[in-house]
Amino acid sequence: MTAAPRKHLFVDDRWIARTHAVHRRIGRPDKRPENPVVKADRPWETHVGCYGTVLDDGGRYRMWYEAFNLRADEEPRFQTAVAYAESDDGVHWHKPPVGAEHPRHGATNLVLLSSGRTYLFSPAVIRDDGEPDPERRYKMLFWDAMAADDLERVGTPFPATAAVPGWQPVAGEGMFVAFSADGVTWRRHGPQPVLGGPCDATAMNQGEDGHAMAAFKTSLRADRHFRVVAESESADFVSWSEPRVVLEPDWSDPPGTEFYGMSPFDYFGTRLGLLWLYHNAPDDKSMDIQLAAATGTNRNRHWHRAADRRTLLGTGPRGAWDAGGIMMSSRPVVAPRTDPEGIWLYYDAMNVRHDDTRYWQRAVGMARLRLDGFAAMEASYFAGELLTVPVHANGPRLMVNLAARHGRLTVDALDPASGARLAESAPLEGTDAVAVEVPWRDGRPPPADRPVALEFRLREAALYAFWFDD
């Protein structure tokens, strides 16, 4: 029997033994009407994108995003940089001038500049409260290239990849690490990259085990342009495991499907990934987001497609600011302090398709999901049933995330071997809440000393998650 996580989700079938008259409904995040919430509005910005991170941190929301300045006369170090913004509500952002001095524009919000030898991409930031060195409280992983003098002095540990149409490699390029005490003043860790290869788009997060986990696009083919997802982990943020490919398109995907990246994160005991799909067929070139999930741990971890391979976050309508393609920030903001029943998804969007640079604009958008709202098991007017695999009742209170404003749900706890009923609930009716306790008849919960199977009966209801609590 599989050990139970803190929450049991329905993004895949791992907790389902049998169903009748229920179906899986995929979450539909609500895009903010204020979108885009961050756009290029400074003299040193021609485009912006949340190939970056948003944290709910210290009573404010903080964003590290990618700023592009592609004007022909711009100094190379300022062409791509890590920019910084703050917000009180996560929607309205300001850009404090706490960064580098621009030779023409003065103080900026650019807190880390590129080396000037290639584009700086995908700055991913974590706050590590378990780090004993306060000067390393904030940690960043990003793509860049070594400075020319450092390359000549110490060389690179990773040989340059082959030049192919659409990509001209630069000696000394790779993933670099930086540290900060406050998230504003950053210092690079050493002159060399910590990871190499064709992996310029990355997302990074901190797992529940305290280790940093990075997922990035790479390629198994010589032409570089069949993109798949690899992952690497680190306990100290300096030494990283050898990258291994963990997800690649297969025969069930339409022609031209590639994976541009993935944002991995631990969610109440389940490792999930927001998968960036690139539809690289000649008549398409759009990008959107699906869901992935993992089982196992460390080098035995297995990633798989989740939520029936359906789109979680799609592009906007023709002519919209996000009509061309969507890529995710490195992590969602789960249960933010001003919206504890929600999940905020920040995304980097383009108005045109991937290869169309004539009218290309990028900006940052925000969408909201219900807590646990990635997927739900739903029954319509006709009553349905869902029987779980055996789970441990590791707490006296069974909790559910349930949308049944005009419906109902009941639960029986069964002995997995005999099917005997061990506990029976009273009905939950007219309920729509992200955390509601199931009332047991006669106040008798299922026994905590053995596994149980839960039989949910639903009518006009959607069940997003269940879990046991103290």
C-alpha positions as CSV (number, residue, x, y, z in Angstrom):
1,M,0.0,0.0,0.0
2,T,1.3,3.5,-0.9
3,A,1.9,5.8,2.0
4,A,-0.6,8.6,2.1
5,P,0.5,12.2,1.4
6,R,-0.9,15.1,3.3
7,K,-3.5,15.7,0.6
8,H,-5.0,13.2,-1.8
9,L,-5.5,14.9,-5.2
10,F,-7.2,13.7,-8.3
11,V,-4.7,14.9,-10.9
12,D,-4.1,11.3,-11.8
13,D,-5.5,7.8,-10.9
14,R,-3.2,6.9,-8.0
15,W,-5.9,7.1,-5.3
16,I,-8.8,5.7,-7.4
17,A,-9.8,2.0,-7.3
18,R,-13.1,2.2,-9.0
19,T,-15.6,4.8,-10.2
20,H,-19.2,4.9,-11.4
21,A,-20.8,7.9,-13.2
22,V,-18.1,10.4,-12.2
23,H,-15.6,12.1,-14.5
24,R,-12.4,14.1,-14.1
25,R,-12.8,17.8,-14.6
26,I,-9.7,19.8,-15.2
27,G,-9.3,23.2,-13.5
28,R,-9.8,26.4,-15.4
29,P,-7.7,29.2,-13.9
30,D,-9.4,32.6,-14.1
31,K,-7.2,35.2,-15.8
32,R,-7.1,38.6,-14.1
33,P,-9.0,41.3,-15.9
34,E,-6.1,43.6,-15.1
35,N,-3.7,41.5,-17.2
36,P,-1.0,42.0,-18.1
37,V,-0.1,42.9,-14.5
38,V,3.6,43.7,-15.4
39,K,4.6,45.1,-18.8
40,A,7.6,47.0,-20.3
41,D,7.2,50.5,-19.1
42,R,10.7,51.6,-18.2
43,P,13.3,53.1,-20.6
44,W,15.5,50.0,-20.1
45,E,12.7,47.6,-21.0
46,T,11.4,46.7,-24.4
47,H,9.9,43.4,-23.3
48,V,9.4,41.7,-19.9
49,G,8.6,38.1,-19.0
50,C,8.1,36.0,-15.9
51,Y,10.6,33.5,-16.9
52,G,11.1,34.1,-13.2
53,T,9.7,33.8,-9.7
54,V,7.0,35.4,-7.5
55,L,7.2,34.9,-3.7
56,D,4.8,35.8,-0.9
57,D,7.6,37.1,1.3
58,G,7.6,39.2,4.5
59,G,4.2,40.9,4.1
60,R,4.6,41.7,0.4
61,Y,4.7,39.9,-2.9
62,R,8.1,40.0,-4.6
63,M,8.8,39.3,-8.3
64,W,12.1,38.6,-10.0
65,Y,11.4,38.8,-13.8
66,E,13.4,38.9,-17.0
67,A,13.8,42.4,-18.6
68,F,14.8,42.6,-22.2
69,N,16.2,45.8,-23.8
70,L,16.8,44.8,-27.4
71,R,17.5,48.3,-28.8
72,A,20.4,48.2,-31.2
73,D,22.4,50.8,-29.2
74,E,22.0,49.1,-25.8
75,E,25.1,48.1,-23.9
76,P,25.2,44.2,-24.0
77,R,25.1,43.8,-20.2
78,F,21.7,45.6,-20.1
79,Q,20.1,43.7,-23.0
80,T,18.9,41.0,-20.7
81,A,18.8,41.2,-16.9
82,V,17.0,40.2,-13.8
83,A,14.5,42.8,-12.8
84,Y,12.7,43.2,-9.4
85,A,9.2,44.4,-8.5
86,E,7.0,44.5,-5.4
87,S,3.3,44.4,-4.7
88,D,0.9,44.6,-1.8
89,D,-1.9,42.7,-3.5
90,G,-0.1,40.6,-6.2
91,V,-1.9,42.5,-9.0
92,H,-0.6,46.0,-8.9
93,W,3.2,46.1,-9.1
94,H,5.8,48.8,-8.7
95,K,9.5,48.7,-9.7
96,P,11.7,50.2,-7.0
97,P,15.0,51.7,-8.3
98,V,17.2,49.5,-6.1
99,G,19.3,48.0,-8.9
100,A,22.2,48.8,-11.2
101,E,22.9,52.3,-12.5
102,H,22.2,52.6,-16.2
103,P,24.6,54.8,-18.1
104,R,21.8,56.9,-19.6
105,H,18.8,56.3,-17.3
106,G,20.3,56.3,-13.8
107,A,19.0,54.0,-11.1
108,T,17.0,51.0,-12.3
109,N,15.3,47.9,-10.9
110,L,17.8,45.6,-12.6
111,V,19.3,43.6,-9.7
112,L,21.5,41.3,-11.8
113,L,23.0,42.0,-15.2
114,S,24.1,39.5,-17.8
115,S,27.8,39.0,-18.6
116,G,27.1,40.7,-21.9
117,R,28.2,37.7,-23.9
118,T,24.8,36.0,-24.3
119,Y,21.2,36.5,-23.1
120,L,20.5,36.0,-19.4
121,F,17.4,33.7,-19.2
122,S,15.0,32.3,-16.6
123,P,16.0,33.6,-13.2
124,A,14.5,31.3,-10.6
125,V,14.6,32.3,-6.9
126,I,13.9,30.6,-3.6
127,R,14.1,31.8,-0.1
128,D,15.8,29.2,2.0
129,D,14.9,29.6,5.7
130,G,17.0,26.6,6.5
131,E,20.2,28.1,5.2
132,P,22.5,28.9,8.2
133,D,24.4,31.6,6.3
134,P,22.2,34.7,6.2
135,E,24.2,36.0,3.2
136,R,22.7,33.0,1.3
137,R,19.1,33.3,2.4
138,Y,18.0,34.0,-1.2
139,K,19.2,31.7,-4.0
140,M,19.0,32.2,-7.7
141,L,19.6,29.8,-10.7
142,F,19.8,31.4,-14.1
143,W,21.2,30.9,-17.6
144,D,24.1,33.1,-18.8
145,A,27.7,32.9,-20.0
146,M,31.0,33.4,-18.3
147,A,32.6,36.8,-18.5
148,A,35.4,36.9,-21.2
149,D,38.2,37.4,-18.7
150,D,37.0,34.6,-16.5
151,L,36.7,32.3,-19.5
152,E,40.3,33.0,-20.5
153,R,41.6,32.7,-16.9
154,V,39.9,29.5,-15.6
155,G,38.0,28.0,-18.6
156,T,34.7,26.3,-18.5
157,P,33.8,22.9,-17.1
158,F,31.2,22.3,-19.9
159,P,32.1,22.2,-23.5
160,A,30.0,24.3,-25.9
161,T,27.2,22.5,-27.7
162,A,27.2,22.3,-31.5
163,A,26.0,25.3,-33.5
164,V,22.7,24.5,-35.3
165,P,20.2,26.7,-37.2
166,G,18.5,28.9,-34.7
167,W,21.1,28.5,-32.0
168,Q,24.7,29.7,-31.9
169,P,26.3,28.5,-28.7
170,V,28.7,30.7,-26.7
171,A,31.8,29.3,-24.9
172,G,31.2,29.2,-21.1
173,E,27.4,29.3,-21.2
174,G,25.3,27.4,-18.7
175,M,23.4,27.6,-15.5
176,F,24.8,29.9,-12.9
177,V,24.1,30.4,-9.2
178,A,23.8,33.7,-7.2
179,F,23.2,34.4,-3.5
180,S,21.6,37.3,-1.6
181,A,20.8,38.3,1.9
182,D,17.8,40.4,1.0
183,G,16.8,39.3,-2.5
184,V,18.0,42.7,-4.0
185,T,21.8,42.7,-3.7
186,W,23.1,39.6,-5.5
187,R,26.6,38.1,-5.9
188,R,27.5,35.4,-8.3
189,H,28.9,32.2,-6.9
190,G,32.2,31.7,-8.7
191,P,32.9,32.5,-12.4
192,Q,31.8,29.1,-13.8
193,P,28.4,27.6,-14.5
194,V,27.1,24.7,-12.3
195,L,25.2,23.0,-15.1
196,G,25.8,22.9,-18.9
197,G,24.3,21.7,-22.1
198,P,21.4,22.8,-24.2
199,C,19.3,23.9,-21.2
200,D,18.6,27.6,-21.3
201,A,15.0,27.7,-20.1
202,T,14.8,26.5,-16.5
203,A,12.5,26.6,-13.5
204,M,13.7,25.9,-10.0
205,N,12.0,25.4,-6.6
206,Q,12.7,24.0,-3.2
207,G,11.3,20.6,-2.3
208,E,9.7,19.6,1.0
209,D,13.0,17.7,1.7
210,G,14.9,21.1,1.6
211,H,16.7,20.2,-1.7
212,A,16.6,22.5,-4.7
213,M,15.0,21.0,-7.8
214,A,15.5,22.3,-11.2
215,A,13.7,21.3,-14.4
216,F,14.8,22.6,-17.8
217,K,14.4,22.1,-21.5
218,T,17.1,20.1,-23.2
219,S,17.5,17.9,-26.2
220,L,18.5,14.3,-27.0
221,R,19.0,15.1,-30.7
222,A,21.9,16.7,-32.6
223,D,19.8,19.5,-34.0
224,R,18.8,20.6,-30.5
225,H,15.3,21.4,-31.7
226,F,13.4,18.4,-30.3
227,R,12.9,19.7,-26.7
228,V,12.4,17.5,-23.7
229,V,12.5,18.0,-19.9
230,A,15.4,17.1,-17.7
231,E,15.8,17.6,-14.0
232,S,18.7,18.0,-11.5
233,E,18.8,18.4,-7.7
234,S,21.1,19.9,-5.2
235,A,21.4,19.8,-1.4
236,D,23.8,22.8,-1.2
237,F,22.8,24.8,-4.3
238,V,26.4,24.5,-5.7
239,S,26.8,20.8,-6.5
240,W,24.0,19.6,-8.8
241,S,23.2,16.0,-9.8
242,E,23.8,14.9,-13.3
243,P,20.8,16.0,-15.3
244,R,18.5,13.2,-16.5
245,V,15.6,13.4,-18.9
246,V,12.3,12.8,-17.1
247,L,9.6,13.7,-19.6
248,E,9.4,13.6,-23.4
249,P,6.6,13.7,-25.9
250,D,5.3,10.3,-27.1
251,W,3.1,8.6,-29.7
252,S,-0.1,10.0,-28.1
253,D,1.0,13.6,-28.7
254,P,0.2,15.5,-32.0
255,P,3.0,15.9,-34.5
256,G,5.3,18.7,-33.5
257,T,4.8,18.5,-29.8
258,E,7.8,19.5,-27.7
259,F,8.3,20.4,-24.1
260,Y,9.8,23.9,-23.6
261,G,10.2,23.5,-19.9
262,M,8.4,22.6,-16.6
263,S,7.9,24.3,-13.3
264,P,8.2,21.6,-10.6
265,F,6.8,22.1,-7.1
266,D,5.8,20.1,-4.0
267,Y,2.1,20.5,-3.2
268,F,1.0,19.1,0.2
269,G,2.9,15.9,-0.3
270,T,2.6,15.5,-4.1
271,R,5.2,16.7,-6.6
272,L,3.6,18.4,-9.5
273,G,4.9,20.1,-12.6
274,L,3.4,22.9,-14.8
275,L,4.5,21.6,-18.2
276,W,5.2,24.1,-21.0
277,L,4.0,22.6,-24.2
278,Y,5.4,23.9,-27.5
279,H,3.2,23.0,-30.5
280,N,6.1,23.2,-33.0
281,A,4.3,22.2,-36.1
282,P,4.8,24.5,-39.1
283,D,1.1,25.7,-39.0
284,D,1.0,26.2,-35.2
285,K,4.0,27.3,-33.0
286,S,1.8,28.2,-30.0
287,M,2.6,27.3,-26.4
288,D,0.3,26.4,-23.5
289,I,0.4,24.7,-20.1
290,Q,-0.5,21.1,-19.0
291,L,0.0,19.3,-15.8
292,A,2.6,16.6,-14.8
293,A,3.0,14.6,-11.6
294,A,5.7,12.5,-10.1
295,T,5.8,9.3,-7.9
296,G,8.8,8.0,-6.0
297,T,11.8,10.0,-4.7
298,N,15.2,11.2,-5.8
299,R,16.7,9.1,-8.6
300,N,13.8,6.7,-8.5
301,R,11.3,9.5,-9.2
302,H,9.1,8.9,-12.2
303,W,7.3,11.8,-13.9
304,H,4.2,11.2,-15.9
305,R,1.6,13.3,-17.7
306,A,-1.4,14.2,-15.5
307,A,-4.9,15.7,-15.7
308,D,-5.6,13.5,-18.9
309,R,-3.1,15.6,-20.9
310,R,-5.6,18.4,-21.1
311,T,-4.7,22.1,-21.2
312,L,-4.6,23.8,-17.8
313,L,-3.8,27.3,-18.9
314,G,-4.3,28.2,-22.6
315,T,-3.5,31.2,-24.8
316,G,-5.9,34.1,-25.2
317,P,-8.1,34.9,-28.2
318,R,-6.7,36.2,-31.5
319,G,-5.3,39.7,-31.1
320,A,-4.9,39.4,-27.3
321,W,-1.7,40.2,-25.5
322,D,-1.3,36.4,-24.6
323,A,-2.6,35.0,-27.9
324,G,0.7,33.5,-29.1
325,G,2.2,31.5,-26.2
326,I,2.4,31.0,-22.5
327,M,5.3,29.9,-20.2
328,M,5.0,29.6,-16.4
329,S,6.9,31.3,-13.6
330,S,9.1,28.9,-11.7
331,R,6.4,28.2,-9.1
332,P,2.8,29.0,-8.2
333,V,1.9,31.1,-5.1
334,V,-0.1,28.7,-3.0
335,A,-2.6,30.0,-0.4
336,P,-1.2,33.6,-0.5
337,R,-1.8,35.7,2.6
338,T,-4.4,37.9,0.9
339,D,-6.1,34.9,-0.8
340,P,-5.7,31.8,1.4
341,E,-8.2,29.8,-0.6
342,G,-6.5,30.3,-3.9
343,I,-3.5,29.5,-6.1
344,W,-1.9,32.2,-8.1
345,L,-0.3,31.3,-11.4
346,Y,2.0,34.0,-12.9
347,Y,2.9,33.5,-16.5
348,D,5.0,34.9,-19.3
349,A,3.0,35.5,-22.4
350,M,3.6,36.5,-26.0
351,N,1.2,38.2,-28.4
352,V,2.5,36.2,-31.4
353,R,3.7,32.7,-32.1
354,H,7.2,31.6,-31.0
355,D,9.0,32.3,-34.3
356,D,7.3,35.5,-35.3
357,T,9.7,38.3,-34.2
358,R,8.1,41.1,-36.3
359,Y,5.4,42.1,-33.8
360,W,6.8,40.3,-30.8
361,Q,5.8,41.6,-27.3
362,R,6.0,39.9,-24.0
363,A,4.4,40.7,-20.6
364,V,3.4,39.0,-17.3
365,G,0.0,37.8,-16.5
366,M,-1.7,36.3,-13.5
367,A,-4.5,33.6,-13.2
368,R,-6.2,32.2,-10.1
369,L,-7.2,28.6,-9.3
370,R,-9.2,27.4,-6.4
371,L,-7.0,25.7,-3.7
372,D,-6.4,22.1,-4.9
373,G,-8.2,23.1,-8.1
374,F,-6.0,21.4,-10.6
375,A,-8.6,18.7,-11.1
376,A,-11.8,17.3,-9.5
377,M,-13.8,14.2,-9.7
378,E,-17.4,15.3,-10.6
379,A,-20.8,13.8,-10.7
380,S,-23.8,15.4,-12.4
381,Y,-27.5,15.1,-11.7
382,F,-27.1,11.4,-11.8
383,A,-25.4,10.1,-8.6
384,G,-21.9,8.8,-8.9
385,E,-19.5,6.8,-6.8
386,L,-15.7,6.8,-6.3
387,L,-13.9,4.1,-4.3
388,T,-10.3,4.9,-3.2
389,V,-7.4,2.5,-2.9
390,P,-6.6,1.7,0.8
391,V,-5.3,4.7,2.7
392,H,-4.3,5.3,6.3
393,A,-6.7,7.3,8.4
394,N,-3.8,9.1,10.0
395,G,-6.0,11.6,11.8
396,P,-9.5,11.5,13.3
397,R,-10.9,14.2,11.0
398,L,-11.6,13.4,7.3
399,M,-11.4,16.7,5.4
400,V,-12.6,17.4,1.8
401,N,-12.3,20.2,-0.7
402,L,-15.8,20.1,-2.1
403,A,-18.0,22.1,-4.5
404,A,-21.6,21.0,-3.9
405,R,-23.6,24.2,-3.6
406,H,-26.6,22.4,-5.1
407,G,-25.6,18.9,-4.5
408,R,-24.5,16.4,-1.8
409,L,-21.7,14.0,-0.8
410,T,-21.6,11.1,1.6
411,V,-18.7,8.8,2.6
412,D,-18.3,5.3,3.9
413,A,-15.1,4.0,5.3
414,L,-14.7,0.3,4.3
415,D,-12.5,-2.6,5.3
416,P,-10.4,-3.1,2.1
417,A,-10.4,-6.9,2.4
418,S,-14.0,-7.6,3.3
419,G,-15.8,-4.5,2.2
420,A,-17.4,-4.2,5.6
421,R,-18.5,-0.7,6.6
422,L,-16.3,0.7,9.4
423,A,-17.7,4.2,9.5
424,E,-20.5,6.1,7.8
425,S,-20.9,9.8,7.3
426,A,-23.8,12.1,7.5
427,P,-24.4,14.0,4.2
428,L,-22.7,17.2,3.3
429,E,-25.3,19.3,1.4
430,G,-25.2,22.8,-0.1
431,T,-21.4,23.0,0.7
432,D,-18.8,24.8,-1.3
433,A,-15.6,25.1,0.7
434,V,-11.9,24.3,0.3
435,A,-11.7,22.6,3.7
436,V,-14.8,21.1,5.3
437,E,-14.9,18.3,7.8
438,V,-16.9,15.1,7.0
439,P,-19.4,14.5,9.9
440,W,-19.3,10.8,11.0
441,R,-22.6,9.4,12.2
442,D,-22.6,8.8,16.0
443,G,-19.3,10.7,16.1
444,R,-17.4,7.5,15.2
445,P,-14.6,8.1,12.7
446,P,-12.9,5.2,11.0
447,P,-10.2,3.3,13.0
448,A,-6.8,4.8,12.8
449,D,-4.9,1.5,13.3
450,R,-5.5,0.1,9.9
451,P,-5.9,1.1,6.3
452,V,-9.4,1.9,5.0
453,A,-11.0,2.4,1.6
454,L,-13.2,5.4,1.2
455,E,-16.4,5.2,-0.9
456,F,-17.5,8.7,-1.9
457,R,-21.1,9.1,-3.2
458,L,-21.6,12.4,-5.1
459,R,-24.5,14.1,-6.8
460,E,-24.1,17.5,-8.5
461,A,-20.8,17.8,-6.7
462,A,-17.1,18.1,-7.5
463,L,-14.5,16.6,-5.1
464,Y,-11.1,18.2,-5.5
465,A,-9.1,16.5,-2.6
466,F,-9.4,14.6,0.6
467,W,-7.1,14.3,3.6
468,F,-7.0,13.3,7.3
469,D,-6.3,15.9,9.9
470,D,-5.8,16.0,13.7
